[in-house]
């Protein structure tokens, strides 16, 4: 874990814009929730999340199978940046990019805190092996796959919610 001379981790002492590319990429916890297809209610703007994932998502590894070319192969794939991380209210409530942009701490199961990329899966906070590829469902049937992931609201109105206290890493 990259730290400064005060032994504070980089995400506590740097703004997102100050982070190196490696630091920025390391914030991703590998949950895969951001790769789940969402639907927006046109009347209320509420966001519904499904257990249907992008065609490039590997459910076993919780990673994109073509991360470098994802925006070309999937034109509506959103590339997170320091500029948009805090504005994308559809991002998972447990997402490190969202948490850091909101001035909150990372959860204990985040690999930068725990030291292991497996803790997110062990804690049941990822979509590992619990999703279906968009290639395997009939087009237009995504609404049949609406779900609620651990740590997330059933309907996302975009408003910030406080995490459950025992899920937070606080000192």
Secondary structure, DSSP 8 states (H G I E B T S, - for coil): --B-TT--BHHHHS-GGGS-HHHHHHT-----GGGEEEEE-TTT--EEEEEEE-TTEETTTTEETTGGGHHHHSTT-----TTTTTT-TTS-TT-HHHHHHTT---BTTSHHHHS-TTHHHHTT-S-TT--EEGGGS-TT-GGGGB---TTS-SSB-S------GGGB---
